[in-house]
Amino acid sequence: MKKRNNKRTDTSSGSRLYRKRLAKRLAQQEAAEAQAFDGVLEPVGVLTEGEATILADPSVDDPTTSEDIGVSCPVATPPKTGSRRKTIIWIFLSFGIALLSIWAVVSQNKHFSFQVFLQRLADSNKGWLACAVVAMLGFIWFEALAFRTILRGLGYRRSLFANYTYAATDIYFSAITPSATGGQPASAYIMMHSGGISGSVTTVTILVCLALYALSIIALGIGCFLFRPALYFLFSVPSRIMIIIGVVVQVGLAFMFVLLIQRGQLLCKLACKLLPLAAKLHLVRNPERRAERLRESLNNYRLCAEMTAGKKRMLLRALIYNILQRASQISVTVFAYLAMGGKVKNAVDIFAIQSYTILGAAYVPIPGGMGVIDMMLSDGLSGYIDNGQDFVATELTLLSRAISFYACILLCGATVLAIYMVQKIRGKKIR
């Protein structure tokens, strides 16, 4: 005897409480079904605020398409966030690295005194110090503008404050954790859960920002070698080697990004064939898992190529914002130099020295480049400033890093904490 099915799907009958609960359950089912297609993209029709772009009709089921072409509309796989325990460990570890970085810079000079440093800070030009703080804020806001430009180009119109939260999250976690488990995954999490942005658009936005980040550093490096090549030789030999390696790494990253978009499928097939050999040589573990990750990455890059095709103006504007972001960060050192009594005619030289420093430390897998940037900047400034007063280089390094990095991280950390509190207390989404 068949069991009677008592489940109702009609909300027009039954008690008021029953109809209310049934309507709520049906709404949850519809939301779950809609979420199954979240992240599949294709530009169709007029995009309004909050709408996701769609790259293919999910109702079309063509098995030959995914088999022959490789998934014409791949579903993106956003970066995975690290565990909370690892994040806490990295926070304490970053704090220790910061203390060691300060100690290393200070211990280089026997003439340095914290009392003298504080006195110089008290006697400094407060107007130039204010400019340094504004430049530090510009570092965050220009990244927010880059996020807003890309998201609008992909169909998501979010407020400038919402994009500020995405940028602050990216900067904060990138500064305290390695990039593989820090800034990009955390920013992607905020975009999807607080901003209501689909996984595919989030992934494409992150990839485009990474590519433009490399291009902006290359642009600044080219400018330094063209207009201030002699300043490169102010650095010590180890620093020069790091700068050259930084140039090669950034150019290689930009080239690989273009290659993965244009010839990604060929590279993926080649890598999948080499993985078993590498596993036999005990160079890699779990070749099947790595091959699957390569295919997922290929889908993301292919999706990035499809969604950004024909959007040259959007990419150019985002690149300009990225260049302005780097220039704003570098300008902090220039304004700090002027605040401590430096000459305005030397401002371009100080800008170039800081640019060389960022170029040489951008590839180092240390959170925020702590220690590396400090030592390289002190090295370059010591070669530029009068040898009889080389302790000024140490003081300038500490002041510029205190504003451009540590103050920036505190502000971004406060923003991340505020986002967390808002989500916990009110469940409010920042859009």
Secondary structure, DSSP 8 states (H G I E B T S, - for coil): ----------TTSS-HHHHHHHHHHHHHHHHHHHHHTTT--B--S---TT---BSS-TT---HHHHHHTS-SS----------HHHHHHHHHHHHHHHHHHHHHHHHT-TT--HHHHHHHHHHS-HHHHHHHHHHHHHHHHHHHHHHHHHHHHTT----HHHHHHHHHHHHHHHHHS-TTTSHHHHHHHHHHHTS---HHHHHHHHHHHHHHHHHHHHHHHHHHHHH-GGGGGGS-HHHHHHHHHHHHHHHHHHHHHHHHHHHHHHHHHHHHHHHHHHHHTTSSS-HHHHHHHHHHHHHHHHHHHHHHTT-HHHHHHHHHHHHHHHHHHHHHHHHHHHHTT--GGGHHHHHHHHHHHHHHHTT--SGGGTTHHHHHHHHHHHHHS-GGGTHHHHHHHHHHHIIIIIIHHHHHHHHHHHHHHHHHHT-----
